[in-house]
Amino acid sequence: MDKKNKTDRGSKKKKLIRTKRETIIIRVVTVLVILAAAFLIWYLIDSRSYVASVAGHRIKKYEYEFLLRQQIIKSEQDWGISGKSDVEKEQYWLKTEGGQNPWESAKNETLITSKKYMIQLIKAREMGITVDNSVRSEVNNTLLTYQQQLNVSDNDFSRWVQQSTGLTLDQYRRILENTKVNDKFRSEYLKQYYKPAVITEEEIRAEYESNPKQYDSSEISYIWLSKFDTTGTTLTQEEIDVKMDTAKRILEKIRQGENMDQLIANYSEEGTEGSDLPPGKLTVNSSAYLQFPYFKDLFDFALEGKAGDSEIVDTDMVIFVVKIDSRTELDDVRDTVKSYLETTREAEWYNSELEKWNSDTRYNIIKNDAVYDSITYQTFLKK
């Protein structure tokens, strides 16, 4: 009997030991399953976070989409559709002619831009240039300046960044930091390897004469005679003809030497406020074409004529009687032309180096096809 009880107690003890082992095994298996599930989730998330990789360095999806947004803006400006409706823009982007689709072309162009962006980051790191405290400080100051200019709260600024760039504030900050690193690398690389050639007087003159409007400025005085009445209605042809006769009389007075300021006071109409064009006097340079595109003919006269010239410039909206008070010449802008040539040649040299790196097999780009293909025009518009 005692022997039987001892045997039973031994069996229970063995069973108890076996249960503890099983518990440990179950716990280990559970932990492994959880870790495997977590890894799988992480892998799925991570695999959707980048568009491509260059030499093992990933181009994040948000970085690619930020650059794609810039490419879209540039393309729409080039095509002259920036101000058109979303429906009209979509017709441009999704049309296919000669086997070429503008949307896919823009994506491919952005892929090349993204690759060059990453190559410079890689080479910057090789040179020891990284996102350090000085870079972070510069970027934070830049963002703070933006926020102060907008005069908004932190939350409103974050929303503004989201609406303007399609990025979170942290993502935008990281792109600015990387851009700053690339700028520092470019500057250091040029300092070490670029040997600028001397720019000759002949080269300066040739550049100036090829496009003087890019460099020159002109001070003009003008009288504004509107082709619209005070309600914004276009005048009749007879009324416009009367104003043209007035313009001819004013021009004759200018050429006879009458005081231009007095003529402006006597004849110039109150029409300049709606156009944002300063009344009576204006400095014309290359930026004027962008500020006041409707008055190209006026600016052409100002930059193609010489000091003392006067003329009637007839535009769709206004009859101008204009006199060129002064105008720059090569001697006045020589340093500007030289600086432009220096900057242009420096950029050309650096871009040629960048193209060499782009062609280097060490920097081959590997697309993450699933993510790249998922970026369609329709899905991108929703961001």
C-alpha positions as CSV (number, residue, x, y, z in Angstrom):
1,M,0.0,0.0,0.0
2,D,2.8,2.4,1.0
3,K,4.6,1.4,-2.2
4,K,1.6,2.2,-4.3
5,N,1.1,5.6,-2.6
6,K,4.8,6.4,-3.2
7,T,4.4,5.5,-6.9
8,D,1.3,7.7,-7.2
9,R,3.1,10.6,-5.6
10,G,6.0,10.1,-7.9
11,S,3.8,10.1,-11.0
12,K,2.1,13.4,-9.8
13,K,5.5,15.0,-9.2
14,K,6.6,13.9,-12.7
15,K,3.4,15.2,-14.2
16,L,3.8,18.5,-12.3
17,I,7.4,18.9,-13.7
18,R,6.2,18.2,-17.2
19,T,3.4,20.8,-16.9
20,K,6.0,23.5,-16.0
21,R,8.0,22.6,-19.0
22,E,5.0,22.8,-21.2
23,T,4.1,26.2,-19.7
24,I,7.6,27.5,-20.5
25,I,7.4,26.1,-24.0
26,I,4.0,27.7,-24.5
27,R,5.3,31.0,-23.3
28,V,8.4,30.8,-25.6
29,V,6.2,29.9,-28.5
30,T,3.8,32.7,-27.7
31,V,6.6,35.2,-27.5
32,L,8.0,34.0,-30.8
33,V,4.6,34.3,-32.5
34,I,4.2,37.8,-31.2
35,L,7.7,38.8,-32.3
36,A,7.1,37.2,-35.7
37,A,3.8,39.1,-36.0
38,A,5.4,42.3,-35.0
39,F,8.2,41.8,-37.5
40,L,5.7,41.1,-40.2
41,I,3.7,44.2,-39.4
42,W,6.9,46.3,-39.3
43,Y,8.1,44.7,-42.6
44,L,4.8,45.5,-44.3
45,I,4.8,49.1,-43.0
46,D,8.5,49.6,-43.8
47,S,8.2,48.1,-47.3
48,R,5.5,50.7,-48.0
49,S,7.6,53.6,-46.7
50,Y,10.1,54.1,-49.5
51,V,9.9,54.5,-53.3
52,A,13.4,53.4,-54.2
53,S,16.9,52.9,-52.8
54,V,20.3,54.1,-54.0
55,A,23.3,52.2,-52.8
56,G,21.3,50.8,-49.9
57,H,20.0,54.2,-48.9
58,R,16.2,54.6,-49.1
59,I,14.3,57.4,-50.8
60,K,11.3,57.8,-48.5
61,K,7.9,58.0,-50.1
62,Y,7.3,61.5,-48.6
63,E,10.6,62.7,-50.0
64,Y,9.7,61.5,-53.5
65,E,6.2,62.9,-53.3
66,F,7.6,66.3,-52.2
67,L,9.9,66.4,-55.2
68,L,7.0,65.1,-57.4
69,R,4.9,68.1,-56.3
70,Q,7.7,70.5,-57.4
71,Q,7.9,68.7,-60.8
72,I,4.1,69.1,-61.2
73,I,4.2,72.8,-60.5
74,K,7.1,73.3,-62.9
75,S,5.4,71.3,-65.7
76,E,2.1,73.1,-65.3
77,Q,3.9,76.5,-65.5
78,D,5.7,75.3,-68.6
79,W,2.5,74.2,-70.2
80,G,0.6,77.4,-69.2
81,I,-2.1,75.5,-67.3
82,S,-1.3,76.7,-63.7
83,G,-4.5,78.7,-63.4
84,K,-6.8,76.2,-65.1
85,S,-9.4,74.0,-63.3
86,D,-8.6,70.6,-61.9
87,V,-10.6,69.0,-64.7
88,E,-8.6,70.8,-67.4
89,K,-5.3,69.9,-65.7
90,E,-6.3,66.3,-65.5
91,Q,-6.9,66.2,-69.3
92,Y,-3.3,67.4,-69.8
93,W,-1.8,65.0,-67.3
94,L,-3.6,61.8,-68.4
95,K,-3.5,62.2,-72.1
96,T,-1.2,59.9,-74.0
97,E,0.4,60.9,-77.3
98,G,3.0,59.0,-79.2
99,G,3.2,56.5,-76.4
100,Q,4.1,59.2,-73.9
101,N,2.0,59.9,-70.8
102,P,2.8,63.2,-69.0
103,W,2.1,61.7,-65.6
104,E,4.5,58.8,-66.0
105,S,7.1,61.1,-67.5
106,A,6.8,63.4,-64.5
107,K,7.2,60.5,-62.1
108,N,10.2,59.2,-64.0
109,E,11.8,62.7,-64.0
110,T,11.2,62.9,-60.3
111,L,12.8,59.5,-59.8
112,I,16.0,60.9,-61.4
113,T,15.8,64.0,-59.3
114,S,15.3,61.9,-56.2
115,K,18.3,59.8,-57.1
116,K,20.6,62.8,-57.4
117,Y,19.2,64.1,-54.1
118,M,20.2,60.8,-52.5
119,I,23.6,60.6,-54.2
120,Q,24.6,64.0,-52.8
121,L,23.4,62.9,-49.3
122,I,25.6,59.8,-49.6
123,K,28.6,61.7,-50.7
124,A,28.0,64.3,-48.0
125,R,28.2,61.6,-45.4
126,E,31.4,60.3,-46.9
127,M,32.8,63.8,-46.5
128,G,31.6,63.9,-42.9
129,I,28.8,66.3,-43.5
130,T,25.6,65.2,-41.7
131,V,22.6,66.7,-40.0
132,D,24.3,68.1,-36.9
133,N,23.2,70.7,-34.3
134,S,24.2,73.6,-36.6
135,V,22.0,72.3,-39.4
136,R,19.1,71.7,-37.1
137,S,19.4,75.2,-35.7
138,E,19.5,76.7,-39.1
139,V,16.4,74.8,-40.2
140,N,14.5,75.6,-37.0
141,N,15.3,79.3,-37.4
142,T,14.0,79.1,-41.0
143,L,10.8,77.5,-39.9
144,L,10.3,80.0,-37.1
145,T,10.8,82.8,-39.6
146,Y,8.1,81.3,-41.8
147,Q,5.7,81.0,-38.9
148,Q,6.4,84.6,-37.7
149,Q,5.7,85.9,-41.2
150,L,2.4,84.0,-41.3
151,N,1.7,85.2,-37.8
152,V,0.0,81.9,-36.8
153,S,0.0,79.5,-33.9
154,D,2.1,76.2,-33.8
155,N,-1.0,74.1,-34.8
156,D,-2.0,76.5,-37.6
157,F,1.6,76.5,-38.9
158,S,1.6,72.7,-38.9
159,R,-1.6,72.7,-40.9
160,W,-0.2,75.3,-43.3
161,V,2.8,73.1,-44.0
162,Q,0.5,70.1,-44.6
163,Q,-1.6,72.1,-47.0
164,S,1.3,73.7,-48.8
165,T,3.7,70.7,-49.1
166,G,1.6,67.6,-48.5
167,L,4.0,66.8,-45.6
168,T,3.8,66.7,-41.8
169,L,6.0,69.4,-40.1
170,D,8.5,66.7,-39.0
171,Q,8.8,65.4,-42.6
172,Y,9.2,68.9,-44.0
173,R,11.9,69.6,-41.4
174,R,13.8,66.5,-42.3
175,I,13.7,67.5,-46.0
176,L,15.0,71.0,-45.2
177,E,17.8,69.4,-43.1
178,N,18.8,67.1,-45.9
179,T,18.7,69.9,-48.4
180,K,20.9,72.0,-46.1
181,V,23.4,69.1,-45.9
182,N,23.4,68.8,-49.7
183,D,24.0,72.6,-50.0
184,K,27.0,72.3,-47.6
185,F,28.4,69.4,-49.5
186,R,28.1,71.2,-52.8
187,S,29.9,74.3,-51.3
188,E,32.7,72.2,-49.9
189,Y,33.1,70.1,-53.0
190,L,33.3,73.2,-55.2
191,K,35.9,74.7,-52.8
192,Q,38.0,71.6,-53.0
193,Y,37.8,70.7,-56.7
194,Y,36.4,73.5,-58.8
195,K,39.0,75.7,-60.5
196,P,37.2,78.6,-62.2
197,A,38.6,80.0,-65.4
198,V,39.2,83.7,-65.8
199,I,36.2,85.5,-67.4
200,T,37.3,87.8,-70.2
201,E,35.9,91.2,-71.2
202,E,34.9,89.7,-74.5
203,E,32.8,87.1,-72.7
204,I,31.2,89.7,-70.5
205,R,30.3,91.8,-73.5
206,A,29.0,88.9,-75.5
207,E,26.7,87.7,-72.6
208,Y,25.4,91.2,-72.1
209,E,24.6,91.8,-75.8
210,S,22.9,88.4,-76.1
211,N,20.2,89.5,-73.6
212,P,20.6,93.1,-72.2
213,K,17.0,93.0,-70.8
214,Q,18.2,90.5,-68.2
215,Y,20.7,93.0,-66.8
216,D,19.5,96.5,-67.6
217,S,17.1,98.8,-65.8
218,S,15.3,101.9,-67.0
219,E,13.7,104.8,-65.2
220,I,10.6,106.0,-67.1
221,S,7.9,108.7,-66.7
222,Y,4.5,108.0,-68.3
223,I,1.0,109.2,-68.7
224,W,-1.8,106.7,-68.5
225,L,-4.9,107.0,-70.7
226,S,-7.3,104.2,-70.0
227,K,-9.4,102.3,-72.6
228,F,-12.1,101.6,-69.9
229,D,-14.6,103.9,-68.2
230,T,-15.0,104.2,-64.4
231,T,-17.3,101.1,-64.4
232,G,-14.8,98.9,-66.2
233,T,-16.6,99.0,-69.5
234,T,-14.5,99.1,-72.6
235,L,-14.7,102.4,-74.4
236,T,-16.1,102.7,-77.9
237,Q,-13.6,102.9,-80.8
238,E,-14.5,106.6,-81.3
239,E,-13.7,107.3,-77.6
240,I,-10.4,105.4,-77.9
241,D,-9.6,107.4,-81.0
242,V,-10.1,110.7,-79.1
243,K,-7.7,109.5,-76.4
244,M,-5.2,108.5,-79.1
245,D,-5.4,112.1,-80.4
246,T,-4.8,113.4,-76.9
247,A,-1.8,111.1,-76.6
248,K,-0.3,112.5,-79.8
249,R,-0.6,116.0,-78.5
250,I,1.0,115.0,-75.2
251,L,3.9,113.3,-77.1
252,E,4.5,116.5,-79.1
253,K,4.6,118.5,-75.8
254,I,7.2,116.1,-74.4
255,R,9.3,116.3,-77.5
256,Q,9.2,120.1,-77.3
257,G,10.7,119.9,-73.8
258,E,7.7,120.6,-71.6
259,N,8.0,119.4,-68.0
260,M,7.1,115.8,-67.7
261,D,5.9,115.9,-64.1
262,Q,3.5,118.7,-65.0
263,L,2.2,116.8,-68.0
264,I,1.6,113.8,-65.8
265,A,-0.4,115.9,-63.3
266,N,-2.4,117.5,-66.1
267,Y,-3.3,114.4,-68.2
268,S,-2.6,111.1,-66.5
269,E,-5.9,109.4,-65.5
270,E,-6.8,107.6,-62.3
271,G,-6.4,104.1,-63.6
272,T,-3.2,102.9,-62.1
273,E,-4.5,101.8,-58.7
274,G,-6.4,98.8,-60.1
275,S,-3.3,97.7,-61.9
276,D,-0.9,98.0,-59.0
277,L,1.4,99.9,-61.4
278,P,3.0,102.9,-59.6
279,P,1.4,106.1,-61.0
280,G,3.6,108.3,-63.3
281,K,7.0,106.9,-62.5
282,L,8.5,103.3,-62.7
283,T,11.8,101.5,-62.6
284,V,11.7,98.8,-65.3
285,N,13.9,95.7,-65.1
286,S,13.6,92.0,-65.9
287,S,11.3,91.4,-62.8
288,A,8.8,94.0,-64.1
289,Y,7.7,91.4,-66.7
290,L,6.7,89.0,-63.9
291,Q,5.1,91.7,-61.8
292,F,3.0,93.3,-64.5
293,P,2.8,90.9,-67.4
294,Y,0.0,92.9,-69.2
295,F,2.4,95.7,-69.9
296,K,5.1,93.9,-71.8
297,D,5.1,96.3,-74.7
298,L,5.7,99.2,-72.3
299,F,8.7,97.4,-70.7
300,D,10.1,96.4,-74.1
301,F,10.2,100.1,-75.1
302,A,11.8,101.1,-71.8
303,L,14.6,98.5,-72.2
304,E,15.1,98.7,-75.9
305,G,15.2,102.5,-76.2
306,K,17.8,105.0,-74.9
307,A,17.6,107.8,-72.4
308,G,15.5,110.7,-73.7
309,D,13.4,108.6,-76.1
310,S,9.6,109.2,-75.9
311,E,6.8,107.4,-77.6
312,I,3.2,106.3,-77.5
313,V,2.8,102.6,-76.4
314,D,-0.7,101.3,-77.3
315,T,-1.7,98.3,-75.3
316,D,-5.0,96.4,-74.9
317,M,-6.0,98.2,-71.8
318,V,-4.0,101.5,-71.7
319,I,-2.5,104.1,-74.0
320,F,0.8,105.1,-72.5
321,V,2.7,108.2,-73.4
322,V,6.2,107.4,-72.0
323,K,9.6,109.0,-71.8
324,I,12.8,107.2,-70.8
325,D,14.5,109.3,-68.1
326,S,17.6,107.1,-67.8
327,R,18.8,103.6,-68.8
328,T,21.7,101.5,-67.8
329,E,24.4,100.3,-70.2
330,L,27.1,97.7,-70.0
331,D,29.5,99.8,-67.8
332,D,26.7,100.1,-65.2
333,V,26.0,96.4,-65.0
334,R,29.4,94.8,-65.8
335,D,29.8,93.3,-62.3
336,T,26.3,91.8,-62.5
337,V,27.1,90.2,-65.8
338,K,30.4,88.8,-64.6
339,S,28.8,87.4,-61.4
340,Y,26.1,85.7,-63.5
341,L,28.7,84.1,-65.7
342,E,30.7,82.9,-62.7
343,T,27.6,81.5,-61.0
344,T,26.4,79.8,-64.2
345,R,29.7,78.2,-65.0
346,E,30.1,77.0,-61.5
347,A,26.6,75.4,-61.6
348,E,27.4,73.8,-65.0
349,W,30.6,72.3,-63.7
350,Y,28.9,70.9,-60.6
351,N,26.0,69.5,-62.6
352,S,28.4,67.7,-64.9
353,E,30.0,66.1,-61.8
354,L,26.5,65.1,-60.6
355,E,25.8,63.6,-64.0
356,K,28.9,61.5,-63.7
357,W,27.8,60.2,-60.3
358,N,24.4,59.6,-61.6
359,S,25.9,57.3,-64.3
360,D,28.1,55.5,-61.8
361,T,26.9,51.9,-61.3
362,R,27.6,52.2,-57.6
363,Y,24.6,54.5,-57.4
364,N,22.2,52.4,-59.4
365,I,18.6,53.0,-58.3
366,I,16.3,50.1,-57.3
367,K,12.6,50.9,-57.5
368,N,10.1,49.6,-55.0
369,D,7.6,48.9,-57.7
370,A,4.6,48.3,-55.4
371,V,4.9,51.8,-53.9
372,Y,6.0,53.5,-57.1
373,D,3.1,52.1,-59.1
374,S,0.6,53.0,-56.4
375,I,1.3,56.8,-56.9
376,T,-1.3,57.7,-59.5
377,Y,-2.5,61.1,-60.5
378,Q,-5.9,60.6,-58.8
379,T,-4.4,59.4,-55.5
380,F,-1.8,62.1,-55.5
381,L,-4.5,64.8,-55.9
382,K,-6.2,63.7,-52.7
383,K,-3.2,64.5,-50.6
